[in-house]
Amino acid sequence: MSEAGAAPITAPGWTAKPKDGVSIVDCDVHHNFRDPRQLLPYLSAFYQEHLLDQGLHLGTYSNVPIRRVRTDLKGRIPKDEFVEEDFSGGDPRDFNFKLEFLQEEHLDRWNIDVALLTGPPPFYGYSGLPDPDWAAALCRAFNDWTIEHWLERDERVVNAILVSPSDPAQAAEEIDRLGDRADTAAVLVPLSASMPYGNRFYHPIWEACERHGLPAISHVGGDGGATRATPTPVGFPTYYMESRMSRPYAASAHAASLICEGVFEKFPNFKFALVEVQQLWAVPVMWHMDSDWKGLRDQTPWLKRLPSEYFRDHIRIGTQPMHEPEKSEQMYQMLEMLHADETLIYCSDFPHFDWNDPVTVFPKLPEELHRRIFADNAIEMLRLNGR
């Protein structure tokens, strides 16, 4: 591997040969402003003053390494992109690039057909703000900033509308405002929330998603907000590695809640993706829920099928960070147990330090499974307007 990192080559899991149609859909590409003041034109006068006087009010990730972005990218970020002040928290270089940089370093380099913009995880702290109106205003401003600076300039780039789950009515309004745009493909909510996402409190959001044919993407983040509970069932982790190991807890809770609360019976065309939460947790969740449902189904009489069937039809899981078993055959076994041909979607997590490029993320896969993971599952989930 060169100093510039992995480069596209003909290798297991990816090919540089000419292709027909959509071959790679990346469901997790991050973008961000250089400075929170870039949001000012998209805020009302009241909230402009609020931002300038008080800042974003977002929580911080106290145990996350400050250098979250690939080190090989930092030396190639244009110097005129740097800013003297960054009061959003973290390293001001982390997302210090424009669409052109994304095109050069990711879309063109890796031959990406569709890239779903998922915003900045530190920004997801809006979901924990005590003031739900400020959270909604930040989401609207960020969405409008994204439209002006990222969308409509490259047809490969599509957006996941940021909404705050703390106020479902305003979240639904934002989905209705932007949901019919051709460059809108999903709705994004943080993984951390006050309640599991199957709770009927959130149903207006899922109803709006289904109304517009949009899936919900739940990405790791939001636990830095001011009103967040502990990120694990047993308290606060000391180190970032511990935090990463806790993500399957939250993903399992949301998946079980969505199924048990009957969300997919109520909204039969709705899909929900859990991104950057690992993968293997989904296997015992499906197995265990099927076993328990047979003995406890009187508590959820609205469920007409095995929980695993709802999972396979409606829930999708991102490939990043991908498990790396000791032997290739163990990877194949995991993918089979996961029903990866139905549930798994490719996510690079660009430009983070632990991203998964499409060359090395998997050993050699059967052609049909490869296409399902890298393209078809996402095409069927996202609203891509016939791509």
C-alpha positions as CSV (number, residue, x, y, z in Angstrom):
1,M,0.0,0.0,0.0
2,S,1.4,3.4,-0.9
3,E,1.6,6.4,1.4
4,A,-1.6,7.7,-0.1
5,G,-3.4,4.7,1.2
6,A,-5.2,2.0,-0.7
7,A,-5.7,2.6,-4.4
8,P,-8.2,1.1,-6.8
9,I,-6.9,-2.1,-8.4
10,T,-8.4,-5.3,-9.8
11,A,-8.6,-7.2,-6.5
12,P,-11.0,-9.5,-4.6
13,G,-14.2,-7.6,-3.8
14,W,-13.8,-4.9,-6.5
15,T,-12.8,-4.5,-10.1
16,A,-11.8,-1.6,-12.3
17,K,-13.2,-3.2,-15.4
18,P,-15.9,-1.3,-17.3
19,K,-19.3,-1.8,-15.7
20,D,-22.9,-1.7,-16.8
21,G,-25.3,0.2,-14.6
22,V,-24.9,0.9,-10.9
23,S,-22.2,-1.2,-9.3
24,I,-21.2,0.6,-6.1
25,V,-23.6,2.5,-3.8
26,D,-21.8,3.9,-0.7
27,C,-24.4,4.4,2.0
28,D,-22.2,6.4,4.4
29,V,-20.1,9.3,3.2
30,H,-19.6,12.2,5.7
31,H,-19.6,15.9,4.9
32,N,-19.5,18.9,7.2
33,F,-19.1,22.7,7.3
34,R,-15.7,24.2,8.0
35,D,-17.1,26.7,10.6
36,P,-20.6,26.8,12.2
37,R,-21.0,30.3,11.0
38,Q,-21.5,28.9,7.5
39,L,-25.0,28.0,8.7
40,L,-25.9,31.6,9.5
41,P,-27.6,32.3,6.1
42,Y,-29.9,29.4,6.7
43,L,-31.1,30.4,10.2
44,S,-33.7,32.9,11.2
45,A,-32.4,36.2,12.7
46,F,-33.3,34.9,16.2
47,Y,-31.2,31.8,15.8
48,Q,-28.4,33.6,14.0
49,E,-28.0,35.7,17.2
50,H,-28.3,32.5,19.3
51,L,-25.5,30.8,17.3
52,L,-23.2,33.8,17.5
53,D,-23.8,34.5,21.2
54,Q,-24.0,30.9,22.5
55,G,-22.5,28.6,19.9
56,L,-24.0,25.2,18.9
57,H,-24.5,23.9,22.4
58,L,-23.6,20.4,21.2
59,G,-22.0,17.9,23.5
60,T,-18.5,16.6,22.9
61,Y,-17.1,13.1,22.6
62,S,-14.6,13.1,25.4
63,N,-12.9,9.8,24.6
64,V,-12.8,10.0,20.8
65,P,-9.4,10.6,19.3
66,I,-9.3,14.2,18.0
67,R,-7.8,13.0,14.6
68,R,-10.8,11.0,13.3
69,V,-9.9,11.4,9.6
70,R,-7.6,9.3,7.5
71,T,-4.1,10.7,8.0
72,D,-3.2,10.2,4.4
73,L,-5.9,12.7,3.4
74,K,-4.8,15.5,5.6
75,G,-1.7,16.5,3.8
76,R,-3.7,16.8,0.5
77,I,-6.5,19.0,1.8
78,P,-6.0,22.5,0.2
79,K,-4.4,24.9,2.6
80,D,-7.0,27.6,1.8
81,E,-9.6,25.4,3.3
82,F,-8.2,25.8,6.8
83,V,-9.8,28.2,9.2
84,E,-8.3,29.9,12.3
85,E,-11.2,29.2,14.6
86,D,-13.5,26.2,14.9
87,F,-15.9,26.3,17.7
88,S,-17.8,23.1,16.7
89,G,-15.5,20.9,18.6
90,G,-12.8,18.5,17.4
91,D,-10.1,19.0,14.8
92,P,-11.0,21.8,12.4
93,R,-9.3,19.8,9.6
94,D,-11.5,16.8,10.0
95,F,-14.0,17.6,7.3
96,N,-12.2,20.5,5.8
97,F,-13.0,19.8,2.1
98,K,-15.5,20.6,-0.5
99,L,-17.4,18.5,-3.1
100,E,-14.4,18.6,-5.4
101,F,-12.2,17.0,-2.8
102,L,-14.8,14.2,-2.3
103,Q,-14.9,13.7,-6.0
104,E,-11.2,13.4,-6.4
105,E,-10.4,11.3,-3.4
106,H,-13.4,9.0,-3.2
107,L,-16.0,9.1,-6.0
108,D,-13.6,9.2,-8.9
109,R,-10.8,7.2,-7.3
110,W,-13.1,4.3,-6.3
111,N,-15.6,4.5,-9.1
112,I,-18.5,5.2,-6.8
113,D,-21.8,5.4,-8.6
114,V,-23.9,6.7,-5.7
115,A,-22.8,8.3,-2.5
116,L,-25.2,9.0,0.3
117,L,-24.3,12.0,2.4
118,T,-24.7,11.3,6.1
119,G,-23.4,14.6,7.7
120,P,-21.0,15.0,10.6
121,P,-21.4,12.6,13.6
122,P,-20.4,15.2,16.1
123,F,-23.2,17.4,14.9
124,Y,-25.7,14.6,15.7
125,G,-25.6,15.9,19.3
126,Y,-28.5,18.1,18.2
127,S,-30.7,15.1,19.1
128,G,-29.9,15.6,22.8
129,L,-30.4,19.3,23.0
130,P,-32.8,20.4,25.7
131,D,-34.4,22.9,23.3
132,P,-36.1,20.9,20.5
133,D,-36.7,24.0,18.5
134,W,-33.0,24.8,18.3
135,A,-32.4,21.2,17.3
136,A,-34.9,21.4,14.5
137,A,-33.5,24.8,13.4
138,L,-30.0,23.3,13.2
139,C,-31.2,20.4,11.1
140,R,-33.1,22.7,8.7
141,A,-30.0,24.9,8.3
142,F,-27.6,22.0,7.7
143,N,-30.0,20.5,5.2
144,D,-30.3,23.8,3.3
145,W,-26.5,24.3,3.4
146,T,-26.0,20.8,2.0
147,I,-28.4,21.5,-0.8
148,E,-26.6,24.7,-1.9
149,H,-23.0,23.4,-1.5
150,W,-23.2,19.7,-2.2
151,L,-26.3,18.6,-4.1
152,E,-27.3,19.3,-7.7
153,R,-23.6,19.6,-8.6
154,D,-22.9,15.9,-9.0
155,E,-25.6,13.4,-9.8
156,R,-23.7,10.7,-7.9
157,V,-24.3,12.6,-4.6
158,V,-27.6,12.1,-2.8
159,N,-28.7,13.3,0.6
160,A,-30.1,11.8,3.9
161,I,-32.2,14.5,5.4
162,L,-31.1,15.3,9.0
163,V,-34.0,15.4,11.4
164,S,-34.1,15.6,15.2
165,P,-36.1,12.7,16.8
166,S,-36.7,14.8,19.9
167,D,-39.7,16.5,18.2
168,P,-41.4,14.1,15.7
169,A,-43.8,16.8,14.5
170,Q,-41.0,19.1,13.4
171,A,-39.1,16.1,12.0
172,A,-42.1,15.1,9.9
173,E,-42.4,18.7,8.6
174,E,-38.8,18.7,7.5
175,I,-39.3,15.4,5.7
176,D,-42.4,16.9,4.0
177,R,-40.4,20.0,3.1
178,L,-37.5,18.2,1.4
179,G,-38.8,14.7,0.8
180,D,-39.8,15.1,-2.8
181,R,-36.5,16.4,-4.0
182,A,-34.8,14.2,-6.6
183,D,-31.5,14.3,-4.7
184,T,-33.1,13.1,-1.5
185,A,-32.7,9.4,-0.8
186,A,-33.2,8.8,2.9
187,V,-33.8,10.4,6.3
188,L,-31.1,10.3,9.0
189,V,-31.5,10.0,12.8
190,P,-28.7,9.4,15.3
191,L,-28.3,6.0,17.0
192,S,-28.6,7.6,20.4
193,A,-32.1,8.5,21.4
194,S,-34.3,8.9,24.5
195,M,-36.2,5.8,23.7
196,P,-35.9,2.8,21.4
197,Y,-37.1,3.8,17.9
198,G,-40.0,1.4,17.8
199,N,-41.8,3.5,20.5
200,R,-45.0,5.1,19.2
201,F,-43.6,8.5,20.1
202,Y,-41.5,8.3,16.9
203,H,-44.2,6.9,14.6
204,P,-45.0,10.3,12.9
205,I,-41.4,10.3,11.6
206,W,-41.7,6.8,10.1
207,E,-45.1,7.7,8.7
208,A,-43.5,10.7,6.9
209,C,-40.7,8.5,5.6
210,E,-43.2,6.0,4.2
211,R,-45.2,8.8,2.7
212,H,-42.3,9.9,0.7
213,G,-40.8,6.4,0.0
214,L,-37.7,7.1,2.1
215,P,-35.9,4.8,4.5
216,A,-34.5,5.9,7.8
217,I,-30.8,5.7,8.4
218,S,-29.6,5.5,12.0
219,H,-25.9,6.3,12.3
220,V,-23.7,6.1,15.4
221,G,-23.8,9.4,17.2
222,G,-25.9,11.7,19.3
223,D,-24.7,10.5,22.7
224,G,-22.7,13.7,23.1
225,G,-25.9,15.7,23.5
226,A,-26.7,17.5,26.7
227,T,-29.6,15.2,27.7
228,R,-28.2,11.9,26.6
229,A,-28.3,8.9,29.0
230,T,-25.3,6.6,29.5
231,P,-24.1,5.1,26.2
232,T,-24.0,1.6,27.7
233,P,-26.3,-0.3,30.0
234,V,-23.6,-0.4,32.7
235,G,-22.4,3.2,32.6
236,F,-19.8,5.3,30.8
237,P,-16.8,3.7,29.0
238,T,-13.3,4.9,29.7
239,Y,-11.8,4.5,26.2
240,Y,-13.0,4.9,22.7
241,M,-12.5,1.3,21.9
242,E,-15.0,0.5,24.7
243,S,-17.4,2.9,23.2
244,R,-17.2,1.1,19.8
245,M,-17.8,-2.2,21.5
246,S,-21.1,-0.9,23.0
247,R,-22.7,0.0,19.6
248,P,-24.3,-3.4,19.1
249,Y,-26.2,-2.9,22.3
250,A,-28.0,0.1,20.9
251,A,-28.5,-1.4,17.5
252,S,-30.0,-4.6,19.0
253,A,-32.4,-2.5,21.2
254,H,-33.6,-0.4,18.2
255,A,-34.0,-3.5,16.0
256,A,-36.0,-5.4,18.6
257,S,-38.1,-2.3,19.4
258,L,-39.0,-1.6,15.8
259,I,-40.1,-5.2,15.3
260,C,-41.9,-5.7,18.7
261,E,-43.8,-2.4,18.5
262,G,-45.2,-3.4,15.1
263,V,-43.6,-0.6,13.1
264,F,-43.3,-2.7,10.0
265,E,-46.9,-3.9,10.3
266,K,-48.1,-0.3,10.6
267,F,-45.7,0.9,7.9
268,P,-45.3,-2.1,5.6
269,N,-43.1,-0.2,3.0
270,F,-40.7,1.3,5.5
271,K,-37.1,0.3,5.8
272,F,-34.6,1.1,8.6
273,A,-30.8,0.9,8.3
274,L,-28.4,0.7,11.2
275,V,-25.0,2.1,10.2
276,E,-21.5,1.8,11.8
277,V,-22.8,-0.6,14.4
278,Q,-20.9,-3.8,13.3
279,Q,-22.8,-6.7,12.0
280,L,-22.7,-10.0,13.8
281,W,-25.0,-8.9,16.6
282,A,-27.9,-9.2,14.1
283,V,-27.6,-13.0,13.9
284,P,-28.3,-13.9,17.6
285,V,-30.9,-11.1,17.7
286,M,-32.9,-12.8,14.9
287,W,-32.4,-16.3,16.4
288,H,-33.3,-15.2,19.9
289,M,-36.3,-13.1,18.9
290,D,-37.7,-16.0,16.9
291,S,-37.3,-18.3,19.9
292,D,-38.9,-15.9,22.4
293,W,-41.7,-14.9,20.1
294,K,-42.9,-18.5,20.1
295,G,-43.3,-18.4,23.8
296,L,-44.3,-14.8,24.3
297,R,-46.3,-13.9,21.2
298,D,-49.4,-13.1,23.3
299,Q,-47.6,-9.8,24.2
300,T,-47.3,-8.8,20.5
301,P,-50.4,-10.2,18.8
302,W,-50.0,-7.7,15.9
303,L,-46.9,-9.6,14.7
304,K,-48.0,-12.0,12.0
305,R,-44.6,-13.4,11.1
306,L,-41.4,-14.5,12.7
307,P,-39.3,-11.5,13.9
308,S,-36.4,-12.6,11.7
309,E,-38.7,-12.3,8.7
310,Y,-39.4,-8.7,9.6
311,F,-35.7,-8.1,10.1
312,R,-34.8,-9.5,6.8
313,D,-37.5,-7.6,4.9
314,H,-37.1,-4.2,6.6
315,I,-33.8,-3.8,8.5
316,R,-30.4,-3.2,6.8
317,I,-26.9,-3.1,8.3
318,G,-23.9,-1.2,7.1
319,T,-20.6,-3.0,6.4
320,Q,-18.4,-0.5,8.4
321,P,-16.7,-1.4,10.6
322,M,-16.6,-4.9,9.1
323,H,-15.8,-7.9,11.2
324,E,-12.6,-9.6,10.2
325,P,-12.6,-13.2,11.2
326,E,-9.3,-15.2,11.3
327,K,-10.2,-17.3,8.3
328,S,-12.1,-16.5,5.1
329,E,-14.5,-19.4,5.5
330,Q,-15.6,-17.8,8.8
331,M,-16.5,-14.6,7.0
332,Y,-18.6,-16.6,4.5
333,Q,-20.3,-18.4,7.3
334,M,-21.1,-15.1,9.0
335,L,-22.5,-13.6,5.8
336,E,-24.7,-16.6,5.3
337,M,-26.1,-16.5,8.9
338,L,-26.6,-12.7,8.5
339,H,-28.6,-13.3,5.3
340,A,-26.2,-10.7,3.8
341,D,-27.7,-11.0,0.4
342,E,-30.8,-9.3,1.9
343,T,-29.6,-7.3,4.9
344,L,-26.0,-5.9,4.2
345,I,-25.3,-2.6,2.5
346,Y,-21.8,-1.2,1.6
347,C,-20.7,1.7,3.7
348,S,-17.2,3.3,3.4
349,D,-17.4,5.8,6.3
350,F,-15.3,8.1,4.2
351,P,-13.1,10.0,5.3
352,H,-12.7,8.5,8.7
353,F,-9.5,6.7,9.8
354,D,-11.2,3.3,10.0
355,W,-13.0,3.5,6.7
356,N,-13.7,0.4,4.5
357,D,-12.6,0.7,0.9
358,P,-14.4,-1.5,-1.7
359,V,-11.2,-3.4,-2.5
360,T,-10.2,-4.9,0.8
361,V,-13.4,-5.0,2.9
362,F,-14.3,-8.6,1.8
363,P,-12.5,-11.6,0.5
364,K,-13.6,-12.8,-2.9
365,L,-17.4,-13.1,-2.9
366,P,-19.7,-14.9,-5.3
367,E,-20.7,-12.5,-8.0
368,E,-24.4,-12.3,-7.0
369,L,-23.6,-11.8,-3.3
370,H,-21.1,-9.1,-4.3
371,R,-23.7,-7.2,-6.3
372,R,-26.3,-7.5,-3.6
373,I,-24.0,-6.0,-0.9
374,F,-22.4,-3.3,-3.1
375,A,-25.4,-2.2,-5.0
376,D,-28.7,-4.0,-5.1
377,N,-29.6,-4.0,-1.4
378,A,-29.1,-0.2,-1.3
379,I,-30.9,0.4,-4.6
380,E,-33.9,-1.4,-3.2
381,M,-33.7,0.5,0.1
382,L,-32.9,4.0,-1.0
383,R,-35.2,6.1,-3.1
384,L,-32.9,6.6,-6.1
385,N,-35.5,7.5,-8.7
386,G,-34.9,4.7,-11.1
387,R,-31.1,4.6,-11.1
